Amino acid sequence: MTTPATPSSPSPAGDKRNFVPVDETYAALTLEDRMRLFWLKNGKTVVAFVIVVLVGVIAKGGWDYLAAQKELEIGREYAAAGTPAKLQAFVAAHPDHVLAGVARLSLADEAYAANRSIEAVASYEQAMGIIKTGPLASRAKLGVAMAKLQAGNKPEGEAALKLLAADPAELKGTRIEAAYQLASLASVAGKADDVKKYSDQVMQLDANSPWVQRAMMLRATITAPVSAGAEPAVKLPPGGK
């Protein structure tokens, strides 16, 4: 008698799961083989990505190099500008560069020394428009004040000096010189109290400053009033008017 074949076990009723057979061939591959397969499938994409990154790095490096070379060239141009005419040409060629601000400051100093007060004021203000902070900016502010005084605009010049002398954010050296200039103006005007006030400020800011000796000399030029309400006698400093 023939033995009937054993029927396969039927799936339980309601079991609708899909079974995916395991790829035994892939599972048997080594890590090296798997990497090779990945490269064959995705190699072009990886290469393209690497090229894009390299191009970006090279472009940035090239841009930085060109920018650095340009700055060096501008620096050489400024160093070669040894006359006012050449400084003017440099400013015209690079109006917004920080060295143009330095050039304008030099031109302002030259104009101030030559008593071209209006020109000096304009150049100092132009320098301030480019050099926003630091010692040169502070010196440009002082230059504006002094050039206005030289031009005969005492109210604005004196007001600018007072702002500089009282501003704790300004450089100490600038504040000291501004205070001394205020003491000098007070000396010429015969205002003994202001001479003392501003010379004291000079000493308080820096007792070792070379401006202290000058401030003390100004104080010595003032003779105290003989009686209350009397006008002080003033000995003008050399060159005073």
C-alpha positions as a Markdown table, in Angstrom:
| # | Residue | x | y | z |
|---|---|---|---|---|
| 1 | Met | 0.0 | 0.0 | 0.0 |
| 2 | Thr | 1.4 | 3.4 | -1.0 |
| 3 | Thr | 2.0 | 5.9 | 1.9 |
| 4 | Pro | 0.3 | 9.2 | 1.1 |
| 5 | Ala | 2.4 | 12.2 | 0.9 |
| 6 | Thr | 2.5 | 14.4 | 4.0 |
| 7 | Pro | 0.7 | 17.6 | 3.1 |
| 8 | Ser | 2.4 | 20.9 | 3.8 |
| 9 | Ser | 1.2 | 22.8 | 6.8 |
| 10 | Pro | -1.4 | 25.3 | 5.8 |
| 11 | Ser | -1.0 | 28.9 | 6.8 |
| 12 | Pro | -3.1 | 29.9 | 9.7 |
| 13 | Ala | -6.3 | 31.5 | 8.7 |
| 14 | Gly | -6.0 | 35.3 | 8.5 |
| 15 | Asp | -2.2 | 35.3 | 8.2 |
| 16 | Lys | -1.5 | 37.7 | 5.3 |
| 17 | Arg | 2.2 | 38.4 | 5.9 |
| 18 | Asn | 4.6 | 38.5 | 3.0 |
| 19 | Phe | 7.8 | 36.7 | 3.6 |
| 20 | Val | 10.9 | 37.9 | 1.8 |
| 21 | Pro | 13.6 | 35.3 | 1.3 |
| 22 | Val | 17.1 | 36.2 | 2.6 |
| 23 | Asp | 19.6 | 36.9 | -0.1 |
| 24 | Glu | 22.1 | 34.3 | 1.1 |
| 25 | Thr | 24.6 | 35.3 | -1.6 |
| 26 | Tyr | 24.8 | 39.0 | -0.4 |
| 27 | Ala | 25.0 | 37.9 | 3.2 |
| 28 | Ala | 28.0 | 35.8 | 2.4 |
| 29 | Leu | 29.9 | 38.7 | 0.9 |
| 30 | Thr | 32.9 | 40.1 | 2.7 |
| 31 | Leu | 33.1 | 43.8 | 3.7 |
| 32 | Glu | 35.5 | 44.4 | 0.9 |
| 33 | Asp | 33.1 | 42.9 | -1.6 |
| 34 | Arg | 30.2 | 45.0 | -0.3 |
| 35 | Met | 32.3 | 48.2 | -0.6 |
| 36 | Arg | 33.2 | 47.2 | -4.2 |
| 37 | Leu | 29.5 | 46.8 | -5.0 |
| 38 | Phe | 28.6 | 50.1 | -3.4 |
| 39 | Trp | 31.3 | 51.9 | -5.5 |
| 40 | Leu | 30.1 | 50.3 | -8.7 |
| 41 | Lys | 26.6 | 51.5 | -8.0 |
| 42 | Asn | 27.4 | 55.0 | -6.5 |
| 43 | Gly | 30.9 | 55.8 | -7.6 |
| 44 | Lys | 30.0 | 58.5 | -10.1 |
| 45 | Thr | 27.8 | 60.3 | -7.6 |
| 46 | Val | 30.6 | 60.3 | -5.0 |
| 47 | Val | 33.2 | 61.6 | -7.5 |
| 48 | Ala | 30.9 | 64.4 | -8.6 |
| 49 | Phe | 30.4 | 65.4 | -5.0 |
| 50 | Val | 34.1 | 65.4 | -4.2 |
| 51 | Ile | 34.8 | 67.5 | -7.4 |
| 52 | Val | 32.2 | 70.1 | -6.3 |
| 53 | Val | 33.8 | 70.4 | -2.8 |
| 54 | Leu | 37.3 | 70.7 | -4.3 |
| 55 | Val | 36.2 | 73.4 | -6.7 |
| 56 | Gly | 34.6 | 75.3 | -3.9 |
| 57 | Val | 37.8 | 75.1 | -1.7 |
| 58 | Ile | 40.0 | 76.1 | -4.7 |
| 59 | Ala | 37.8 | 79.0 | -5.6 |
| 60 | Lys | 37.8 | 80.3 | -2.0 |
| 61 | Gly | 41.6 | 79.9 | -1.8 |
| 62 | Gly | 42.0 | 81.7 | -5.1 |
| 63 | Trp | 39.7 | 84.5 | -4.1 |
| 64 | Asp | 41.6 | 85.0 | -0.8 |
| 65 | Tyr | 44.9 | 85.0 | -2.6 |
| 66 | Leu | 43.7 | 87.6 | -5.1 |
| 67 | Ala | 42.3 | 89.8 | -2.3 |
| 68 | Ala | 45.6 | 89.5 | -0.4 |
| 69 | Gln | 47.5 | 90.5 | -3.5 |
| 70 | Lys | 45.3 | 93.5 | -4.1 |
| 71 | Glu | 45.8 | 94.7 | -0.5 |
| 72 | Leu | 49.5 | 94.4 | -0.9 |
| 73 | Glu | 49.4 | 96.4 | -4.1 |
| 74 | Ile | 47.3 | 99.1 | -2.5 |
| 75 | Gly | 49.8 | 99.2 | 0.4 |
| 76 | Arg | 52.6 | 99.7 | -2.1 |
| 77 | Glu | 50.7 | 102.5 | -3.8 |
| 78 | Tyr | 50.2 | 104.3 | -0.5 |
| 79 | Ala | 53.9 | 103.9 | 0.5 |
| 80 | Ala | 54.9 | 105.4 | -2.9 |
| 81 | Ala | 52.6 | 108.5 | -2.4 |
| 82 | Gly | 55.2 | 110.8 | -0.9 |
| 83 | Thr | 53.7 | 114.1 | -2.0 |
| 84 | Pro | 50.3 | 115.8 | -1.4 |
| 85 | Ala | 49.5 | 115.5 | -5.1 |
| 86 | Lys | 50.2 | 111.7 | -5.0 |
| 87 | Leu | 48.2 | 111.3 | -1.9 |
| 88 | Gln | 45.3 | 113.1 | -3.6 |
| 89 | Ala | 45.6 | 110.7 | -6.5 |
| 90 | Phe | 45.7 | 107.7 | -4.2 |
| 91 | Val | 42.5 | 108.9 | -2.4 |
| 92 | Ala | 40.8 | 109.4 | -5.8 |
| 93 | Ala | 41.8 | 105.8 | -6.8 |
| 94 | His | 40.8 | 104.2 | -3.5 |
| 95 | Pro | 38.2 | 106.5 | -1.9 |
| 96 | Asp | 36.8 | 104.0 | 0.5 |
| 97 | His | 39.9 | 102.1 | 1.6 |
| 98 | Val | 41.2 | 102.6 | 5.1 |
| 99 | Leu | 44.5 | 103.9 | 3.7 |
| 100 | Ala | 42.6 | 106.6 | 1.9 |
| 101 | Gly | 41.5 | 107.7 | 5.4 |
| 102 | Val | 45.1 | 107.8 | 6.5 |
| 103 | Ala | 46.0 | 109.7 | 3.4 |
| 104 | Arg | 43.2 | 112.2 | 4.1 |
| 105 | Leu | 44.6 | 112.6 | 7.6 |
| 106 | Ser | 48.0 | 113.4 | 6.3 |
| 107 | Leu | 46.6 | 115.9 | 3.8 |
| 108 | Ala | 44.6 | 117.5 | 6.7 |
| 109 | Asp | 47.8 | 117.8 | 8.8 |
| 110 | Glu | 49.6 | 119.4 | 5.9 |
| 111 | Ala | 46.7 | 121.9 | 5.3 |
| 112 | Tyr | 46.6 | 122.7 | 9.1 |
| 113 | Ala | 50.3 | 123.4 | 9.2 |
| 114 | Ala | 50.0 | 125.7 | 6.2 |
| 115 | Asn | 47.0 | 127.6 | 7.9 |
| 116 | Arg | 44.6 | 126.4 | 5.2 |
| 117 | Ser | 42.0 | 125.9 | 7.9 |
| 118 | Ile | 38.9 | 125.3 | 5.9 |
| 119 | Glu | 40.7 | 122.7 | 3.8 |
| 120 | Ala | 42.0 | 121.1 | 7.0 |
| 121 | Val | 38.5 | 120.9 | 8.5 |
| 122 | Ala | 37.2 | 119.2 | 5.4 |
| 123 | Ser | 40.1 | 116.7 | 5.2 |
| 124 | Tyr | 39.9 | 115.8 | 8.9 |
| 125 | Glu | 36.1 | 115.2 | 8.5 |
| 126 | Gln | 36.6 | 113.1 | 5.4 |
| 127 | Ala | 39.2 | 111.0 | 7.3 |
| 128 | Met | 36.7 | 110.5 | 10.2 |
| 129 | Gly | 34.2 | 109.2 | 7.6 |
| 130 | Ile | 36.5 | 106.4 | 6.7 |
| 131 | Ile | 38.4 | 105.7 | 9.9 |
| 132 | Lys | 35.7 | 105.0 | 12.4 |
| 133 | Thr | 37.6 | 103.9 | 15.5 |
| 134 | Gly | 41.1 | 103.8 | 17.0 |
| 135 | Pro | 43.9 | 106.3 | 17.5 |
| 136 | Leu | 43.7 | 107.8 | 14.1 |
| 137 | Ala | 40.0 | 108.4 | 14.3 |
| 138 | Ser | 40.5 | 110.1 | 17.7 |
| 139 | Arg | 43.3 | 112.3 | 16.2 |
| 140 | Ala | 41.0 | 113.3 | 13.3 |
| 141 | Lys | 38.4 | 114.5 | 15.8 |
| 142 | Leu | 41.0 | 116.5 | 17.6 |
| 143 | Gly | 42.2 | 117.9 | 14.3 |
| 144 | Val | 38.7 | 119.1 | 13.4 |
| 145 | Ala | 38.4 | 120.9 | 16.7 |
| 146 | Met | 41.8 | 122.6 | 16.3 |
| 147 | Ala | 41.2 | 123.5 | 12.6 |
| 148 | Lys | 37.9 | 125.1 | 13.5 |
| 149 | Leu | 39.7 | 127.2 | 16.1 |
| 150 | Gln | 42.3 | 128.1 | 13.6 |
| 151 | Ala | 39.6 | 129.2 | 11.1 |
| 152 | Gly | 38.2 | 131.5 | 13.7 |
| 153 | Asn | 35.2 | 129.3 | 14.6 |
| 154 | Lys | 35.8 | 129.4 | 18.3 |
| 155 | Pro | 32.3 | 128.2 | 19.5 |
| 156 | Glu | 32.4 | 125.0 | 17.5 |
| 157 | Gly | 36.0 | 124.4 | 18.1 |
| 158 | Glu | 35.8 | 124.8 | 21.8 |
| 159 | Ala | 32.6 | 122.7 | 22.0 |
| 160 | Ala | 34.4 | 119.9 | 20.1 |
| 161 | Leu | 37.3 | 120.1 | 22.5 |
| 162 | Lys | 34.9 | 119.9 | 25.5 |
| 163 | Leu | 33.3 | 116.8 | 24.1 |
| 164 | Leu | 36.6 | 115.1 | 23.6 |
| 165 | Ala | 38.0 | 116.0 | 27.0 |
| 166 | Ala | 34.8 | 114.7 | 28.8 |
| 167 | Asp | 34.4 | 111.5 | 26.8 |
| 168 | Pro | 35.7 | 108.5 | 28.8 |
| 169 | Ala | 35.5 | 106.4 | 25.6 |
| 170 | Glu | 38.1 | 108.5 | 23.9 |
| 171 | Leu | 41.8 | 107.8 | 24.0 |
| 172 | Lys | 43.4 | 109.2 | 27.1 |
| 173 | Gly | 46.1 | 111.1 | 25.1 |
| 174 | Thr | 43.4 | 112.8 | 23.1 |
| 175 | Arg | 41.4 | 113.8 | 26.2 |
| 176 | Ile | 44.6 | 115.2 | 27.8 |
| 177 | Glu | 45.5 | 117.3 | 24.8 |
| 178 | Ala | 41.9 | 118.5 | 24.4 |
| 179 | Ala | 41.9 | 119.5 | 28.1 |
| 180 | Tyr | 45.2 | 121.3 | 27.7 |
| 181 | Gln | 43.9 | 123.2 | 24.7 |
| 182 | Leu | 40.8 | 124.3 | 26.7 |
| 183 | Ala | 43.1 | 125.5 | 29.5 |
| 184 | Ser | 45.1 | 127.5 | 26.9 |
| 185 | Leu | 42.0 | 129.1 | 25.5 |
| 186 | Ala | 40.9 | 129.9 | 29.1 |
| 187 | Ser | 44.3 | 131.5 | 29.8 |
| 188 | Val | 44.1 | 133.7 | 26.7 |
| 189 | Ala | 40.5 | 134.7 | 27.8 |
| 190 | Gly | 41.7 | 135.4 | 31.4 |
| 191 | Lys | 39.4 | 132.8 | 32.9 |
| 192 | Ala | 41.5 | 131.7 | 35.9 |
| 193 | Asp | 38.9 | 129.2 | 37.1 |
| 194 | Asp | 38.8 | 127.4 | 33.8 |
| 195 | Val | 42.6 | 127.3 | 33.5 |
| 196 | Lys | 42.7 | 125.6 | 36.9 |
| 197 | Lys | 39.8 | 123.3 | 36.0 |
| 198 | Tyr | 41.3 | 122.0 | 32.8 |
| 199 | Ser | 44.9 | 121.9 | 34.0 |
| 200 | Asp | 43.6 | 119.8 | 36.9 |
| 201 | Gln | 41.9 | 117.5 | 34.4 |
| 202 | Val | 45.2 | 117.1 | 32.6 |
| 203 | Met | 46.9 | 116.0 | 35.8 |
| 204 | Gln | 44.1 | 113.7 | 36.8 |
| 205 | Leu | 44.2 | 111.9 | 33.5 |
| 206 | Asp | 47.9 | 111.3 | 33.6 |
| 207 | Ala | 50.2 | 113.0 | 36.1 |
| 208 | Asn | 53.2 | 111.9 | 34.0 |
| 209 | Ser | 52.0 | 113.4 | 30.8 |
| 210 | Pro | 54.3 | 115.9 | 29.1 |
| 211 | Trp | 51.2 | 118.1 | 28.9 |
| 212 | Val | 51.2 | 118.5 | 32.7 |
| 213 | Gln | 54.2 | 120.8 | 32.6 |
| 214 | Arg | 52.6 | 123.0 | 30.0 |
| 215 | Ala | 49.4 | 123.1 | 32.0 |
| 216 | Met | 51.3 | 124.2 | 35.0 |
| 217 | Met | 53.0 | 127.0 | 33.0 |
| 218 | Leu | 49.5 | 128.2 | 32.0 |
| 219 | Arg | 48.4 | 128.3 | 35.6 |
| 220 | Ala | 51.4 | 130.5 | 36.3 |
| 221 | Thr | 50.3 | 133.0 | 33.7 |
| 222 | Ile | 47.1 | 133.7 | 35.6 |
| 223 | Thr | 47.2 | 136.2 | 38.5 |
| 224 | Ala | 44.4 | 135.8 | 41.0 |
| 225 | Pro | 41.9 | 138.7 | 41.1 |
| 226 | Val | 42.8 | 141.4 | 43.6 |
| 227 | Ser | 39.3 | 141.5 | 45.0 |
| 228 | Ala | 36.0 | 139.6 | 44.5 |
| 229 | Gly | 34.5 | 140.4 | 41.1 |
| 230 | Ala | 37.7 | 142.0 | 39.7 |
| 231 | Glu | 38.9 | 140.9 | 36.3 |
| 232 | Pro | 42.1 | 138.8 | 36.5 |
| 233 | Ala | 45.3 | 140.1 | 35.0 |
| 234 | Val | 46.4 | 137.8 | 32.2 |
| 235 | Lys | 49.9 | 137.3 | 30.8 |
| 236 | Leu | 49.5 | 135.9 | 27.3 |
| 237 | Pro | 51.6 | 132.9 | 26.3 |
| 238 | Pro | 54.1 | 133.4 | 23.6 |
| 239 | Gly | 52.4 | 134.0 | 20.3 |
| 240 | Gly | 49.0 | 134.7 | 22.1 |
| 241 | Lys | 46.7 | 137.4 | 20.7 |
